[in-house]
Structure formats: structure tokens, C-alpha cells
């Protein structure tokens, strides 16, 4: 008896495959962004100056899209608009401040590693989304990994790393809110990136411009150009567009569940770039969070909805 009726058609497979590809590309960009931002905030570049560069580039590049959509897109409620904007300037300032205290290896598990948790919690508490048992176990593993790192920072770290941990977790919550807000906003990935970039640039301009001028006065034009490429173009334009495409094709929970894969990349990149070798607690958190993301992605949940 033919099983053609159970075989997904190319039209069904291709959007999902493209979703996974864009999600993996996004987490690679996030890993580079985490290491690059950690390096910048610990080398005489204040968060406000980096943030201005981060959002100035997408605000300029995507100006035609924000101009077409206007500063207040029709049909976008205030709550959804604030949810989108939370992933812009507020998210960046909170996270960049946290990166001044937390090593790069801990940024991965505490930021992208907890994004799936916040997306799932918001989806469950606010929108009544269901989660299969295997995915819940995956989220539990991610949470256990976070506890390993956070507990070590509170009990043993003498450099105030716990402050960075709290700030990074707050940033992850903001991103979880953004994920659901974008999903329900009706905006395209380009429109969302354009609006977030423009509004964030306007918010940061009074604070970031004096700081940026001060950095230029120290002869750090090269690092600023590097941050413009990493922060503005890759993270500010390409990353947001790719993440939006992943949400469109995989759903909010599954798209966010891929994010902890960046924790391994960030930890590995940080070793040669920042000379930061993860502690045993950090490695434990990385392993648990990475295993958790495989389960939380839902790939083992037969018939589960994204």
C-alpha cells in the first residue's frame, strides 16, 4: 500500500528547511555578537556608544522600510509596539551592561540559553500554548544549566558576576516578549528591523553621541568600524531578518529553541579572542543547555505544533 499520503510534499519541507537554516545562521551571528560586544565593553567603549552604532546602521540601511511603514504602523497596538521596541535599545543597554561583569562563556547559557524558557513561559501563561512532555524536559535541562552557572557566580565568583547574570536574564526576558510581539504584529521581518533600528537610534542619540565622540577622541576609529560591521550590519540587519524568517517558518517556540546552540560557539570563540577559559560550572551549563535545546526544539515530539 502506498505511503505517499504520509510523505511531506516539497512545498511543506522547503519552508521548514529554510527556517532551520535561517535559525542556525542567526545563532552563529549571535555567538559572534556576544564575543564582540564583551570585548568592546571591556575595552573603553561604553554601552551607549556601541548601541548608537548598533542601531544607527540598520536605521540608515532600512530607512525606506521604516519610511513606508511610518513611525506608528497602522494596526500595531501600543502593547505590541512596546514589545517590539523592547528588543532594541532597552535590550541592548541591559545586556551590554551585563557583559561587563559576566564572562563570554556564561553569556551564551544565560542569554540565548534562557530565551526558549521565556518564550515558552510567555506562550503558556499569556497565550495558552501547549508544550509536549519531551520539550518540557528540554527546558528543565536548560534551566538546570543556568542554575549551575548562576549558583557558581553567587557562591564563588568574587568579581560581581552575579550582577551580569541578572542583567542577562532580564535581557532574555525582553527578547522572549519580542518574539511573541513580532509573531502577532503583522509586520514583515524588514519592517520590524527597520522600526526597531530607527526608534532605538532616536532613543540612544542623546546618550550615545557624546560617548561616541569621546571614543573617537581616543583614536579608536578602527574598533568603531568593526562594531559597525558586527553590531550594525550583521546583528542589526541580517540577524533580525533571519530570526524573523525563522519565526515565520518554524513558529515562535521552535525558532527560539535553536538559540542556545550559540552558547557553544560563543564559548569556543572566546577562548582565542578573549583568552577566557570557561570554568567547570560553565562547561556543565553549556552541556546541559545544549542538550536541552535539542529536546526543547520539539524534533522528538511527534505531531507537536511549533
Buried (B, 14 or more C-beta within 10 A) or exposed (E): EEEEEEEEEEEEEEEBEBBBBBBBBBBBBBBBBBBBBBBBBBEEBBBBBBBBBBBBBBBEBBEEBBEEBEEEBEEBEEEBBEBBBBBBBBBBBBBBBBBBBBBBBBBBBBBBBBBBBBBBBBBBEEEEBEBBEBBEBBBBBBBBBBEBBBBBBEEEBEEEBBBBBBBBBBBBBBBBBBBBBBBBBEBBBBBBBBBBBBBBBEBBBEBBBBBBEBBEEEEBEEBBEBBBEBBBBBBBBBBBBBBBBBBBBBBBBBBBBBBBBBBBBBBBBBBEBBEBEBBEBBBBBBBBBBBBBBBBBBBBBEEBEB
